[in-house]
Amino acid sequence: MSRSSLLTTVLVLISFAYANAGDVPFTPAGIASLKGRDICELQGTFYSKVGVYLDGRKEQAVKYLERDGMIVVFLLGKPLSDNCGIVHDVLDLTPLITSGENVEFKCQTDTEGGATWKKWGHVIGLANNQRGTKRFATARLAWRVNVTEKRFDPIKKPVRCDTSGYED
């Protein structure tokens, strides 16, 4: 086999390998189409991203991605290698978040969630901590991560968030 045919074969194989990777655009329609698919099918690089495992076995996680003015939280299932995972549900926060608010993963109601690392991500809220001057803030909107039904459920009762860092 000549060098040129070997090079051509290698380039064709590389093209086929990347043909399906990263083919979903990070748009409202693209993210909505991801349910049941791997999150690594999203196109492009994300500069703002956070992930929180929901259990000790690391079988489910919530992942926050931000780019191009869009803010989205995903509920992911196994496998979670290389920051990938199967998308169970999508929470597009882009039209909901207001100026000064952040997505918080250390939120709780009087009966669920909490700021201990084992409870992070079970209750997610949109809260304004006044540019870091308030450690605790009341969420304007919040969702329970329903791991049994594999979805985000809105919470109507008061939710309080710890907006400090995410170190163990």
C-alpha positions in Angstrom: 0.0 0.0 0.0 1.4 3.4 -1.0 1.8 6.3 1.4 -0.8 8.4 -0.4 -3.4 5.6 -0.3 -2.6 4.9 3.4 -3.0 8.7 4.1 -6.3 8.8 2.2 -7.6 5.8 4.1 -6.6 7.3 7.5 -8.3 10.6 6.6 -11.5 8.9 5.5 -11.6 6.9 8.8 -11.0 10.0 10.8 -13.8 11.8 8.9 -16.2 8.9 9.7 -15.2 8.9 13.3 -16.1 12.5 13.7 -19.2 12.5 11.4 -21.6 11.9 14.3 -19.7 13.5 17.1 -20.8 17.1 18.0 -23.6 17.2 15.5 -26.3 18.8 17.7 -26.2 22.6 17.7 -26.5 24.4 21.1 -29.8 26.0 20.2 -33.2 25.6 21.9 -34.3 23.1 19.2 -30.9 21.3 19.4 -30.9 20.9 23.2 -34.6 19.8 23.2 -33.7 17.0 20.7 -31.0 15.6 23.1 -33.3 13.6 25.4 -32.2 10.0 25.2 -28.9 10.9 23.5 -25.4 11.6 24.7 -24.7 15.1 25.8 -21.3 14.9 24.0 -23.2 15.1 20.8 -23.5 18.9 21.4 -21.3 21.0 19.0 -18.6 23.2 20.2 -16.7 24.1 23.4 -18.3 25.3 26.5 -16.5 27.9 28.6 -18.9 27.9 31.6 -19.8 24.5 32.8 -20.5 22.8 36.2 -21.5 19.3 37.0 -22.7 17.8 40.3 -23.2 14.0 40.9 -26.5 13.2 42.6 -25.4 9.9 44.2 -22.3 8.2 45.5 -22.3 5.7 42.7 -22.1 8.6 40.2 -25.0 7.2 38.1 -26.8 10.5 37.7 -25.7 14.1 37.6 -26.9 17.6 36.8 -24.7 19.5 34.4 -24.8 23.3 33.7 -23.7 24.6 30.3 -23.5 28.2 29.2 -22.6 29.6 25.8 -23.8 32.1 23.3 -26.2 33.6 25.7 -27.9 30.3 26.5 -28.0 28.8 30.0 -29.1 25.2 30.3 -29.1 22.5 33.0 -29.2 18.8 32.0 -30.1 15.7 34.0 -27.7 13.0 32.9 -27.5 9.3 33.4 -24.7 6.8 32.9 -22.2 6.7 31.5 -20.6 9.9 32.7 -17.0 9.3 31.5 -15.3 12.2 29.8 -18.1 14.6 30.9 -20.6 12.7 28.8 -23.9 11.0 29.7 -27.3 10.2 28.4 -29.7 13.2 28.7 -32.8 12.4 30.7 -34.2 15.9 30.9 -33.4 19.5 29.9 -34.0 22.7 31.7 -33.5 25.7 29.4 -33.1 28.6 31.8 -32.3 31.2 29.1 -35.8 32.8 29.0 -36.2 32.5 32.8 -33.1 34.0 34.4 -33.0 37.7 35.2 -30.1 40.1 35.6 -28.0 39.3 38.7 -29.3 35.8 39.1 -27.2 32.7 39.1 -28.0 29.0 38.9 -27.4 27.5 42.3 -27.0 23.8 43.2 -26.9 24.1 47.0 -30.5 24.8 47.6 -33.1 23.4 50.0 -36.7 23.5 51.1 -37.7 22.7 54.6 -37.8 18.9 53.7 -35.3 18.3 50.8 -32.0 19.3 49.3 -29.3 20.9 51.4 -25.9 22.3 51.4 -24.0 19.2 52.3 -22.1 17.8 49.3 -24.2 14.7 49.3 -27.3 16.8 48.6 -25.9 19.3 46.1 -27.9 19.4 42.9 -31.1 17.8 44.3 -32.8 21.2 44.4 -31.8 23.8 41.8 -32.7 27.5 42.1 -32.3 30.8 40.4 -31.1 33.2 43.1 -29.5 36.7 43.3 -26.8 36.9 45.9 -26.2 40.6 45.3 -22.8 40.0 43.5 -21.5 37.8 46.3 -22.4 40.0 49.2 -25.1 37.5 50.4 -24.1 33.9 51.2 -27.8 32.8 51.5 -30.4 33.9 49.0 -34.0 33.0 48.4 -34.6 31.4 45.0 -37.0 33.2 42.8 -37.6 30.0 40.8 -36.6 26.4 41.8 -36.8 22.8 40.6 -36.6 19.4 42.3 -34.5 16.9 40.5 -36.8 13.9 40.4 -34.3 11.0 40.0 -37.0 8.4 40.0 -39.0 9.9 37.1 -35.8 11.4 35.6 -37.1 15.0 35.2 -37.0 18.5 36.7 -40.2 19.3 38.7 -41.0 23.0 39.6 -41.1 23.8 43.3 -43.8 26.2 44.5 -42.7 26.5 48.2 -39.8 28.7 49.4 -36.3 27.6 48.5 -33.2 28.9 50.2 -29.8 28.6 48.5 -26.2 28.6 49.9 -24.3 30.6 47.2 -20.8 29.9 48.6 -18.3 27.9 46.6 -18.6 24.2 45.9 -15.6 22.7 47.7 -16.2 19.5 49.7 
